[in-house]
Amino acid sequence: TQLLEQSPQFLSIQEGENLTVYCNSSSVFSSLQWYRQEPGEGPVLLVTVVTGGEVKKLKRLTFQFGDARKDSSLHITAAQTGDTGLYLCAGEIREDSNYQLIWGAGTKLIIKP
Amino acid sequence: NAGVTQTPKFRILKIGQSMTLQCTQDMNHNYMYWYRQDPGMGLKLIYYSVGAGITDKGEVPNGYNVSRSTTEDFPLRLELAAPSQTSVYFCASSYSARQYQETQYFGPGTRLLVL
């Protein structure tokens, strides 16, 4: 069974603070995606990282893929109330013609004003 | 484009009842997926389809059935509802799962309560 563990499961911080959430696995992924899900809606893709060690920035959000492509982190600088949501990571595994997307359980983030 | 739409948004079923969750996409995507999301758990793939007329089981297919008669529609059928099927169901689509780094587009979800 391939697992993708996200930590912490829940995080509540004040607006303006920095935070990092993690996505870890023992499996090697072809790529890894980060999604944000708001209450009552489906997940929306934020970014895809592909190369080991890759860093991508999306305004105040910084995504990093581990060198071994087994883990990833999301760092938010100066969090805003609009960042509140469930952050999901999903790792892509490809074996020949088989394709599988493994989902983490998510980190529920609340940014307090 | 409306993207991926799902109906109904919310439904209460009695044990043993059946229902169909509807999913439609207008992006001409080949691949469509059904997931369930339980509290504190990740998305679990129920069924997927690679094109009209072709469906395959995902991780948790028991108790569900699907069909794909058109590119746009991918309904999910629950034949004998059980309390364990209480969940939020998401439909998603992508152009192709054979392309690298494929993006899945999700619908707003159907919240199902089985009592």
HADDOCK unambig.tbl for C-alpha pairs under 7 A between the chains (distance, minus, plus):
assign (segid A and resid 31 and name CA) (segid B and resid 101 and name CA) 6.53 0.50 0.50
assign (segid A and resid 40 and name CA) (segid B and resid 108 and name CA) 6.58 0.50 0.50
assign (segid A and resid 41 and name CA) (segid B and resid 108 and name CA) 4.35 0.50 0.50
assign (segid A and resid 41 and name CA) (segid B and resid 109 and name CA) 6.41 0.50 0.50
assign (segid A and resid 42 and name CA) (segid B and resid 90 and name CA) 6.85 0.50 0.50
assign (segid A and resid 42 and name CA) (segid B and resid 106 and name CA) 5.22 0.50 0.50
assign (segid A and resid 42 and name CA) (segid B and resid 107 and name CA) 5.52 0.50 0.50
assign (segid A and resid 42 and name CA) (segid B and resid 108 and name CA) 4.68 0.50 0.50
assign (segid A and resid 42 and name CA) (segid B and resid 109 and name CA) 6.14 0.50 0.50
assign (segid A and resid 43 and name CA) (segid B and resid 106 and name CA) 6.16 0.50 0.50
assign (segid A and resid 44 and name CA) (segid B and resid 105 and name CA) 6.98 0.50 0.50
assign (segid A and resid 48 and name CA) (segid B and resid 101 and name CA) 6.86 0.50 0.50
assign (segid A and resid 99 and name CA) (segid B and resid 97 and name CA) 6.92 0.50 0.50
assign (segid A and resid 103 and name CA) (segid B and resid 42 and name CA) 5.47 0.50 0.50
assign (segid A and resid 103 and name CA) (segid B and resid 43 and name CA) 5.87 0.50 0.50
assign (segid A and resid 104 and name CA) (segid B and resid 42 and name CA) 5.00 0.50 0.50
assign (segid A and resid 105 and name CA) (segid B and resid 40 and name CA) 5.93 0.50 0.50
assign (segid A and resid 105 and name CA) (segid B and resid 41 and name CA) 4.47 0.50 0.50
assign (segid A and resid 105 and name CA) (segid B and resid 42 and name CA) 3.62 0.50 0.50
assign (segid A and resid 106 and name CA) (segid B and resid 42 and name CA) 6.60 0.50 0.50
